[in-house]
Amino acid sequence: EVPFSPKPLGAYLKDNYQDRYINVGFGFGEGSYRGIDPYSRKVGTFQAEPAYRGTYEHFLQSVNKPLLLLDLRNRPLAKETQWLHEVHDIRTVGAMKNGKEFTQTTLTKEFDLF
């Protein structure tokens, strides 16, 4: 059984490492993932909702690269990078499976690397 904490793991790391902390996000377009079932509190495998048009994952999947790393630190606002500074849906699965996998965020405000 996994104990519940309302504070995300990244917040503990940021508190501890401060300016040395780099927030690395990850995404994927389709597949499955391991997580904690919110009812049984046991680890299980869950089928992911496919990334849909308008999500960061869908756009990045269209690049057709198996692995991709974006350095979002000090990314200037330009015509080519504007979408990184806009609000789009992003998958937010963590340790705990939740009913809604996508939520809105701005990639450059949320992560240093993605």
Phi, psi and omega in degrees: 000140183253127179290150181269139173221128179287345182271125178296151180305319180301328179293322176295317180295316178299317178300319184282315187262345178050242185291345179274355181278132175241122181273112181252118176261162176220157179214164176207152185276324183200165178130210180224167180211161177265140179197178180266126176291124185293341182269312182272342184064023178251152180286136179213177177254134183234139175284128181280146171293135178296144175295135183247163180307131181104349177269154175301319182297320180297316179297312182294327177295329181290345177291338176065043174243136182294327177224142183210137177232123178255125173271110185264358180290132178054035179282113183289151176282119178215168181306319184286336184249005184304320183299335178288338182261002182259158177282125175220165175286147178216146178289134181233058174272141177228215179294327184257129175292130174238165185290331181243112184279338184248142176217167182269142176200172172248117187305315183290340177271339186265324189229155171271319178228146177217000000 
